[in-house]
Amino acid sequence: MRKSRVSAGDGLQPCAITHVRVIAGHGTWAKENQTVLLGDGRMAAVGRHVKLPAGVTVVDGRGHTLIPGLVGRHDYMVYPAPKVNPAAKETIYPEQAASLPR
């Protein structure tokens, strides 16, 4: 467990996610029923018996999985079609236009 000081110095209130499965992503097994304390813009503590500061916002993570550092792994890149094909009116891939927000 890694610990650091938790404060509101970054303008964000500390938050805790409880009862969550945590996958660290470095070859170890997932850990069940963990508490993750967020503060100072980072994960301040992870474990089953994390002491929470008074007034911390608590989110029940029961039934969910947390994978620290996994961000934005699925994106759609859409470019204006007229630059590629002046006759096209919507996207580069008109056959996928129905799946894209309009």
C-alpha positions in Angstrom: 0.0 0.0 0.0 1.3 3.4 -1.0 0.4 6.4 1.2 0.6 10.1 0.8 -0.8 13.1 2.6 -4.4 13.9 1.7 -5.6 17.5 1.8 -7.8 19.9 -0.1 -4.8 22.0 -1.1 -5.3 21.1 -4.8 -8.8 22.5 -4.6 -10.3 19.0 -4.9 -12.1 17.3 -2.0 -10.7 13.9 -1.0 -12.8 11.0 -2.3 -12.9 7.3 -1.5 -14.1 4.4 -3.6 -15.0 1.5 -1.4 -15.7 -2.2 -2.0 -14.1 -2.1 -5.5 -12.0 -4.7 -7.3 -8.6 -3.2 -8.1 -6.4 -4.5 -11.0 -3.0 -3.0 -10.6 -1.9 -4.0 -14.1 1.6 -5.2 -13.3 1.0 -9.0 -13.3 -0.6 -9.5 -9.8 -4.1 -10.9 -9.3 -7.0 -8.5 -8.9 -7.7 -7.5 -5.3 -11.3 -7.7 -4.2 -13.1 -5.4 -1.7 -10.6 -2.7 -1.7 -10.9 1.0 -0.7 -9.1 3.6 -2.9 -8.6 7.0 -1.3 -8.0 9.8 -3.8 -6.5 13.1 -2.7 -3.8 15.6 -3.8 -4.5 14.6 -7.4 -3.4 11.0 -6.9 -4.3 7.7 -5.3 -3.3 8.4 -1.7 -4.0 4.9 -0.3 -5.3 1.5 -1.5 -6.2 -1.5 0.7 -8.9 -3.2 2.7 -8.4 -1.2 5.9 -7.8 2.4 4.7 -8.5 5.0 7.4 -10.7 7.7 5.8 -10.4 11.4 6.8 -13.5 13.1 8.2 -15.8 14.5 5.6 -14.5 12.5 2.7 -16.9 11.8 -0.1 -17.5 8.0 -0.3 -18.5 6.2 -3.5 -19.7 2.6 -3.3 -17.8 0.7 -6.0 -19.5 -2.6 -5.3 -19.7 -4.6 -8.5 -17.2 -2.4 -10.3 -13.5 -2.7 -11.2 -10.9 0.0 -11.0 -7.8 -0.1 -13.2 -5.5 2.8 -12.3 -3.9 4.6 -15.2 -6.3 3.1 -17.9 -7.7 6.1 -19.6 -9.2 6.7 -23.1 -8.3 3.4 -24.6 -11.3 3.5 -27.0 -11.7 6.6 -29.2 -13.3 7.4 -32.5 -11.3 9.7 -34.7 -13.6 11.6 -37.2 -12.2 14.0 -39.7 -14.2 16.3 -42.0 -14.7 14.4 -45.3 -14.6 17.4 -47.7 -10.9 17.6 -47.3 -10.5 14.0 -48.6 -13.5 13.9 -50.9 -15.3 17.1 -51.7 -18.5 15.2 -52.7 -18.8 13.7 -49.2 -21.0 15.6 -46.8 -20.7 13.9 -43.4 -17.6 11.9 -42.4 -14.6 10.1 -44.1 -16.5 6.8 -43.6 -20.1 7.5 -44.7 -21.0 3.9 -44.1 -20.3 4.4 -40.4 -22.1 7.8 -40.1 -25.1 6.2 -38.4 -23.0 5.1 -35.5 -21.5 8.5 -34.9 -23.2 11.4 -33.0 -24.7 13.9 -35.4 
